[in-house]
Amino acid sequence: KTDPGMMYILFGPPIYSDQFSDQMFWSYSYNQDDPERNFLFVRPKLKNRYFPFNHYILQRNSYYHTVYYQQTERWRTGTILNTNL
């Protein structure tokens, strides 16, 4: 239901994570400049009855489309069990 939840399901726990003010950074690479393996989530200022707590939204990037597609294919085919990220 949440963007961090989706990333956790697809990629597992991040190698490195950091949280500052209204942002959360997850890295699945030891290279923090790798745009395909680093994800930035932003917490919107607006809270409502549907998202009263810490709701973070993934800052979308054009690199993510390919990575997301590859990862979902690995899940569908079962090769996720044999793959290193």
Backbone as JSON, one array per atom type, in Angstrom:
{
  "sequence": "KTDPGMMYILFGPPIYSDQFSDQMFWSYSYNQDDPERNFLFVRPKLKNRYFPFNHYILQRNSYYHTVYYQQTERWRTGTILNTNL",
  "N": [[0.81, -1.2, 0.0], [2.12, 1.13, 0.37], [4.77, 3.19, -0.96], [7.44, 2.74, 0.13], [6.91, 0.18, 1.18], [6.37, -1.31, -1.13], [8.89, -1.21, -2.38], [10.4, -2.56, -0.49], [9.27, -5.12, -0.59], [9.92, -5.85, -3.22], [12.77, -5.56, -3.35], [13.83, -6.21, -0.86], [15.36, -5.66, 2.41], [17.04, -2.5, 2.66], [20.55, -1.89, 1.95], [21.7, 0.32, 3.04], [20.26, 2.94, 4.9], [18.83, 6.14, 5.47], [17.46, 8.83, 7.29], [16.13, 12.02, 7.2], [14.84, 15.09, 8.16], [12.05, 15.58, 6.27], [12.51, 13.47, 4.56], [13.47, 10.25, 3.29], [16.03, 7.99, 2.66], [16.97, 5.22, 0.78], [19.31, 2.74, 0.03], [20.43, 0.32, -2.21], [22.88, -0.37, -3.02], [26.43, -0.23, -2.76], [27.49, 1.95, -3.85], [26.55, 5.08, -3.57], [25.92, 6.85, -5.52], [24.75, 5.57, -7.58], [22.16, 5.63, -9.74], [20.18, 3.74, -10.26], [19.87, 2.1, -8.09], [19.34, 3.48, -5.79], [17.04, 5.07, -3.72], [14.81, 7.69, -3.1], [12.56, 8.87, -0.77], [9.85, 10.99, -0.03], [8.17, 12.77, 2.49], [4.96, 13.93, 2.42], [3.68, 17.16, 3.27], [1.05, 17.38, 3.9], [-1.38, 15.89, 5.91], [-3.93, 13.49, 6.26], [-7.06, 11.78, 6.85], [-6.65, 9.33, 5.66], [-3.93, 8.93, 5.49], [-2.59, 9.33, 8.19], [-0.18, 9.11, 9.49], [3.39, 8.62, 9.23], [3.76, 8.87, 6.07], [5.37, 8.09, 3.18], [6.43, 9.06, -0.08], [7.67, 7.76, -3.05], [10.19, 9.33, -4.88], [9.93, 9.52, -8.11], [11.89, 8.27, -10.86], [13.35, 8.14, -14.08], [15.09, 6.01, -14.42], [14.1, 4.02, -12.8], [12.07, 2.56, -14.01], [13.05, 0.45, -15.68], [14.5, -1.05, -13.78], [12.46, -1.74, -11.97], [10.8, -3.27, -13.64], [12.53, -5.43, -14.31], [12.9, -6.55, -11.77], [10.28, -7.3, -10.99], [9.8, -9.24, -12.93], [11.67, -11.15, -12.16], [10.5, -11.96, -9.76], [8.09, -13.08, -10.72], [9.0, -15.24, -12.28], [10.41, -16.71, -10.48], [13.13, -16.58, -10.26], [14.16, -14.8, -8.51], [15.07, -15.9, -6.2], [17.59, -16.8, -6.76], [19.11, -14.64, -7.42], [21.4, -11.99, -7.05], [21.18, -8.68, -5.92]],
  "CA": [[0.0, 0.0, 0.0], [2.97, 2.32, 0.39], [5.94, 3.08, -1.82], [8.51, 1.98, 0.8], [6.51, -1.21, 1.28], [6.56, -1.92, -2.45], [10.32, -1.38, -2.61], [10.86, -3.59, 0.44], [8.84, -6.41, -1.13], [10.67, -6.15, -4.45], [14.22, -5.58, -3.2], [14.26, -6.62, 0.46], [15.83, -4.54, 3.23], [18.14, -1.77, 2.02], [21.9, -2.01, 2.52], [21.91, 1.54, 3.82], [19.11, 3.84, 4.92], [19.02, 7.35, 6.24], [16.24, 9.62, 7.38], [16.41, 13.38, 7.62], [13.66, 15.97, 8.07], [10.89, 14.93, 5.65], [12.98, 12.59, 3.5], [14.04, 8.97, 3.67], [16.9, 7.53, 1.58], [17.3, 3.8, 0.82], [20.3, 2.36, -0.96], [20.65, -1.11, -2.45], [24.19, -0.43, -3.64], [27.46, 0.43, -1.97], [27.74, 3.21, -4.55], [25.38, 5.91, -3.33], [25.66, 7.66, -6.71], [24.11, 4.7, -8.58], [20.76, 6.08, -9.79], [19.24, 2.63, -10.37], [19.81, 1.33, -6.84], [19.12, 4.4, -4.68], [15.66, 5.55, -3.76], [14.51, 8.79, -2.19], [11.15, 9.0, -0.43], [9.55, 12.29, 0.57], [6.93, 12.78, 3.27], [4.2, 15.15, 2.11], [3.31, 17.99, 4.43], [-0.38, 17.22, 4.15], [-1.85, 14.66, 6.55], [-5.39, 13.38, 6.22], [-7.53, 10.6, 7.57], [-6.16, 8.12, 5.01], [-2.51, 8.82, 5.8], [-2.36, 10.21, 9.34], [1.14, 8.91, 10.07], [4.53, 8.85, 8.34], [3.51, 8.35, 4.73], [6.42, 8.54, 2.29], [6.18, 8.87, -1.5], [8.9, 7.6, -3.82], [10.47, 10.33, -5.92], [10.09, 8.72, -9.33], [13.03, 8.56, -11.71], [13.23, 7.35, -15.32], [15.87, 4.79, -14.26], [13.39, 3.02, -12.01], [11.17, 1.74, -14.83], [13.76, -0.77, -16.06], [14.82, -1.81, -12.57], [11.19, -2.27, -11.46], [10.36, -4.33, -14.55], [13.41, -6.58, -14.13], [12.67, -7.15, -10.46], [8.98, -7.98, -11.0], [9.97, -10.45, -13.75], [12.37, -12.13, -11.31], [9.5, -12.49, -8.83], [7.14, -13.92, -11.46], [9.63, -16.46, -12.77], [11.02, -17.42, -9.37], [14.59, -16.43, -10.26], [14.53, -13.88, -7.43], [15.75, -16.67, -5.17], [18.97, -17.06, -7.18], [19.67, -13.4, -7.94], [21.94, -10.95, -6.18], [20.84, -7.36, -6.42]],
  "C": [[0.85, 1.26, 0.0], [4.16, 2.11, -0.54], [7.11, 2.39, -1.12], [8.18, 0.5, 0.94], [6.7, -1.96, -0.02], [8.04, -2.18, -2.71], [10.88, -2.48, -1.71], [10.48, -4.98, -0.07], [9.67, -6.79, -2.34], [12.16, -6.37, -4.21], [14.72, -6.09, -1.85], [14.72, -5.42, 1.27], [16.99, -3.81, 2.54], [19.47, -2.03, 2.71], [22.16, -0.85, 3.45], [20.63, 2.36, 3.77], [19.42, 5.02, 5.81], [17.73, 8.14, 6.21], [16.6, 11.0, 7.9], [15.22, 14.25, 7.25], [12.48, 15.22, 7.46], [11.29, 14.02, 4.5], [13.55, 11.3, 4.09], [14.8, 8.43, 2.46], [17.2, 6.06, 1.79], [18.28, 3.5, -0.28], [20.44, 0.85, -1.01], [21.98, -1.32, -3.16], [25.19, 0.22, -2.69], [27.88, 1.75, -2.6], [26.5, 4.08, -4.4], [25.1, 6.88, -4.47], [25.0, 6.84, -7.82], [22.62, 5.03, -8.65], [19.75, 4.95, -9.86], [19.05, 1.87, -9.07], [19.63, 2.2, -5.6], [17.76, 5.03, -4.82], [15.44, 6.61, -2.7], [12.99, 8.88, -2.02], [10.95, 10.34, 0.27], [8.21, 12.2, 1.3], [6.17, 14.07, 2.93], [3.8, 15.89, 3.38], [1.86, 17.77, 4.85], [-0.67, 15.87, 4.81], [-3.36, 14.67, 6.48], [-5.81, 12.09, 6.9], [-7.05, 9.3, 6.94], [-4.68, 7.87, 5.31], [-2.17, 9.72, 6.98], [-0.94, 10.13, 9.89], [2.23, 9.18, 9.03], [4.31, 8.15, 7.0], [4.56, 8.94, 3.8], [6.09, 8.18, 0.85], [7.52, 8.79, -2.22], [9.02, 8.72, -4.84], [10.84, 9.56, -7.18], [11.25, 9.23, -10.18], [12.91, 7.68, -12.94], [14.04, 6.06, -15.24], [15.06, 3.67, -13.61], [12.51, 2.11, -12.85], [11.83, 0.41, -15.19], [14.05, -1.65, -14.86], [13.57, -2.47, -12.0], [10.72, -3.43, -12.33], [11.21, -5.59, -14.37], [13.12, -7.31, -12.82], [11.32, -7.88, -10.41], [9.04, -9.24, -11.85], [10.69, -11.53, -12.95], [11.41, -12.76, -10.3], [8.57, -13.45, -9.55], [7.74, -15.24, -11.88], [10.28, -17.28, -11.67], [12.53, -17.3, -9.33], [15.07, -15.45, -9.2], [15.33, -14.6, -6.35], [17.23, -16.89, -5.49], [19.72, -15.79, -7.57], [20.22, -12.53, -6.82], [21.56, -9.61, -6.77], [22.11, -6.64, -6.74]]
}
